[in-house]
Amino acid sequence: MADEQKRHILDTATRLFVAHGYKGLSMREIATATGLSKAGLYHHFKTKEELFIAVLEENIDIVAALVEAAHRDHTTLRDQLTAILTGIFTLPPERRAIIRLASQEMAALQPDTRQRFMAHYQAHFIQRLDALMQAAIQRGEVRPLPSRMLTWFFLGMAYPFFYPAHQNDLLDPVQTAEMMVDVFLNGVLARP
């Protein structure tokens, strides 16, 4: 029962943090939305910051699992990136939005909490994506450019689709992922 209750809290908090942001939400509002008393909520999470970090880390871990699966199941960068984006684009909009929310709300957190989360974000997401870029460079699949820059360029293309407001701009998730990866790898110039 406790695990089900914690799962319900995390799902509800995810939706509420995306809708209202970190500062725009109180533990009382989260408790009300979950059907718990404040004491019941505090039994699982001692502070709003602890709950917020739990939501962020859970969602980063979901995306990290997509990166790991793409690395394990595909051998080319094109296929790996397409699999990652397809996985992200098929997540519910509030799950995609958490990735964006993580960067927008960092200033509201305590410095030590922010630092711990950023280390988690880097280790479980950015560095894993960067490793895919490095491997593709070593295989001669892409030009020998700085892999971290390639990682940020790629994410820069994807981040707008992490906003729930852009949900209607997404084509079919697979089609959007394939188009984005093609533009990332081949550019937009017409070829003769």
Solvent accessible surface area in square Angstrom, and as a share of the most:
residue,aa,sasa,rsa
1,M,176,0.79
2,A,62,0.48
3,D,119,0.62
4,E,123,0.55
5,Q,55,0.25
6,K,84,0.35
7,R,97,0.35
8,H,84,0.38
9,I,0,0.00
10,L,17,0.08
11,D,58,0.30
12,T,6,0.03
13,A,0,0.00
14,T,1,0.00
15,R,123,0.45
16,L,18,0.09
17,F,0,0.00
18,V,28,0.16
19,A,72,0.56
20,H,101,0.45
21,G,12,0.11
22,Y,21,0.08
23,K,159,0.67
24,G,50,0.48
25,L,7,0.04
26,S,39,0.25
27,M,13,0.06
28,R,146,0.53
29,E,72,0.32
30,I,0,0.00
31,A,3,0.02
32,T,101,0.59
33,A,45,0.35
34,T,12,0.07
35,G,69,0.67
36,L,35,0.18
37,S,71,0.46
38,K,98,0.42
39,A,78,0.61
40,G,22,0.22
41,L,0,0.00
42,Y,83,0.32
43,H,142,0.63
44,H,30,0.13
45,F,6,0.03
46,K,149,0.63
47,T,69,0.40
48,K,42,0.18
49,E,29,0.13
50,E,73,0.33
51,L,0,0.00
52,F,0,0.00
53,I,24,0.12
54,A,28,0.21
55,V,0,0.00
56,L,0,0.00
57,E,50,0.22
58,E,40,0.18
59,N,2,0.01
60,I,0,0.00
61,D,59,0.31
62,I,57,0.29
63,V,1,0.01
64,A,3,0.02
65,A,61,0.47
66,L,45,0.22
67,V,1,0.01
68,E,68,0.31
69,A,30,0.23
70,A,2,0.02
71,H,103,0.46
72,R,172,0.63
73,D,87,0.45
74,H,65,0.29
75,T,111,0.64
76,T,55,0.32
77,L,1,0.00
78,R,93,0.34
79,D,64,0.33
80,Q,6,0.02
81,L,0,0.00
82,T,22,0.13
83,A,31,0.24
84,I,1,0.01
85,L,1,0.01
86,T,29,0.17
87,G,14,0.14
88,I,2,0.01
89,F,5,0.02
90,T,83,0.48
91,L,31,0.15
92,P,66,0.42
93,P,44,0.28
94,E,59,0.27
95,R,33,0.12
96,R,2,0.01
97,A,0,0.00
98,I,0,0.00
99,I,3,0.02
100,R,28,0.10
101,L,5,0.03
102,A,3,0.02
103,S,84,0.54
104,Q,98,0.43
105,E,28,0.12
106,M,16,0.07
107,A,93,0.72
108,A,30,0.23
109,L,6,0.03
110,Q,106,0.47
111,P,87,0.55
112,D,84,0.43
113,T,10,0.06
114,R,72,0.26
115,Q,135,0.60
116,R,147,0.54
117,F,2,0.01
118,M,70,0.31
119,A,61,0.47
120,H,35,0.16
121,Y,18,0.07
122,Q,44,0.19
123,A,45,0.35
124,H,55,0.24
125,F,0,0.00
126,I,0,0.00
127,Q,90,0.40
128,R,76,0.28
129,L,0,0.00
130,D,9,0.05
131,A,53,0.41
132,L,4,0.02
133,M,0,0.00
134,Q,79,0.35
135,A,29,0.23
136,A,0,0.00
137,I,38,0.19
138,Q,152,0.68
139,R,117,0.43
140,G,63,0.60
141,E,68,0.31
142,V,32,0.18
143,R,172,0.63
144,P,118,0.74
145,L,69,0.34
146,P,87,0.55
147,S,17,0.11
148,R,88,0.32
149,M,96,0.43
150,L,17,0.09
151,T,0,0.00
152,W,95,0.33
153,F,112,0.47
154,F,1,0.00
155,L,3,0.02
156,G,44,0.42
157,M,57,0.25
158,A,0,0.00
159,Y,54,0.20
160,P,57,0.36
161,F,42,0.18
162,F,1,0.00
163,Y,76,0.29
164,P,48,0.30
165,A,92,0.71
166,H,68,0.30
167,Q,72,0.32
168,N,146,0.75
169,D,88,0.46
170,L,22,0.11
171,L,89,0.44
172,D,79,0.41
173,P,38,0.24
174,V,69,0.40
175,Q,93,0.41
176,T,9,0.05
177,A,0,0.00
178,E,91,0.41
179,M,99,0.44
180,M,14,0.06
181,V,0,0.00
182,D,59,0.30
183,V,49,0.28
184,F,36,0.15
185,L,49,0.24
186,N,61,0.31
187,G,38,0.37
188,V,120,0.69
189,L,139,0.69
190,A,99,0.76
191,R,160,0.59
192,P,179,1.13
